[in-house]
Amino acid sequence: MKGGLDAKADVTLGSVATGSDGKAEVPVTIADHDSKSRSYIIVVNFKDQSGNLADVVVLDVPEIAAGKTAKATARSNRDLTDVTTEVRDALRY
């Protein structure tokens, strides 16, 4: 993304849970530390217990006011259990 800045430090992930439909979900908290409202693109990796990539989710979080936080949920595209998550990339624009 042109003009996007690395914003991994603005993003924290909660604990992974498995929904009744078998999809893994993780709460995402985004803190806009900038002096202006910003939008975010966040890429979350879901990994199995061996560290293998099991799924990838991309979140588009629109306009977070300066100095505020927003919440989102990264939900796997397939049935997953016993996985870990990590923020692979986060861009603020």
C-alpha positions in Angstrom: 0.0 0.0 0.0 1.5 3.3 -1.1 2.2 5.5 1.9 1.3 2.8 4.5 3.5 2.7 7.6 4.4 -0.4 9.6 1.9 -0.5 12.5 2.6 -3.9 14.1 3.2 -2.2 17.4 -0.4 -0.8 17.3 -2.0 -4.3 17.2 -2.5 -6.8 19.9 -4.1 -10.2 19.7 -6.2 -11.9 22.4 -6.7 -15.6 23.1 -7.8 -17.9 20.3 -11.1 -19.6 20.7 -13.0 -22.1 18.5 -16.6 -21.2 17.6 -19.4 -23.7 17.5 -18.9 -23.7 13.7 -15.3 -25.0 14.1 -13.7 -21.7 12.9 -10.9 -20.3 15.1 -11.4 -16.7 16.2 -9.0 -14.2 17.8 -9.9 -10.7 19.1 -7.8 -8.0 17.7 -7.2 -4.6 19.4 -5.9 -1.7 17.4 -4.6 1.5 19.0 -4.2 4.6 16.8 -1.1 6.3 18.3 -1.0 8.9 15.5 -2.2 12.4 15.7 -4.7 11.9 12.9 -7.5 9.4 12.2 -6.1 6.3 10.5 -7.2 3.1 8.8 -5.4 -0.2 9.1 -4.8 -3.4 7.1 -3.9 -6.3 9.3 -2.7 -9.7 8.3 -3.1 -12.5 10.9 -1.5 -15.9 10.5 -3.1 -19.0 12.1 -0.5 -21.7 12.8 -0.8 -25.3 13.9 1.1 -26.8 16.8 4.0 -27.7 14.5 4.3 -24.0 13.5 3.0 -24.7 10.0 0.8 -22.0 8.4 -2.9 -23.2 8.6 -4.7 -20.1 7.5 -4.4 -16.4 6.8 -6.9 -13.6 7.5 -6.8 -10.0 6.3 -8.7 -7.4 8.2 -9.5 -3.9 6.9 -10.2 -1.7 9.8 -11.5 1.7 8.7 -10.9 5.1 10.4 -9.8 4.9 14.0 -9.8 8.3 15.6 -6.5 9.7 16.8 -5.6 8.4 20.2 -8.4 5.8 20.2 -8.7 2.1 20.0 -10.9 -0.2 17.9 -11.7 -3.9 18.2 -12.0 -6.5 15.4 -12.1 -10.2 15.1 -9.9 -12.4 12.9 -11.9 -15.5 12.0 -10.4 -18.4 10.2 -11.7 -19.4 6.8 -11.7 -23.1 7.6 -12.2 -25.3 10.6 -9.2 -25.1 12.9 -8.5 -26.3 16.4 -5.5 -26.0 18.6 -3.8 -23.1 16.7 -1.8 -20.1 17.6 -1.9 -16.7 15.9 0.5 -13.9 15.0 0.3 -10.5 13.4 2.2 -11.0 10.2 1.8 -7.5 8.9 0.0 -4.3 9.9 -0.1 -1.2 7.9 -1.5 2.2 9.0 -2.6 4.6 6.2 
